[in-house]
């Protein structure tokens, strides 16, 4: 795949993974319909967080984003707000 295709694919995948995480959050709070809650695996929540993080990191890599540097700058900005 081309770089553009890889970026688009990973963006769509991130949306999918975020949706799955949202479903887990709803289930965690008991806000899913009964049928979903009856078949729900309570141990899946950490996996969905991991999927979102990994997919985000892969998307950033595809776009040559230095996540470590971005996090450092963001944390500095947040800290300045609360000094």
Helices and strands as residue ranges (DSSP letters): H 3-28, H 34-38, G 42-44, H 45-62, H 67-81
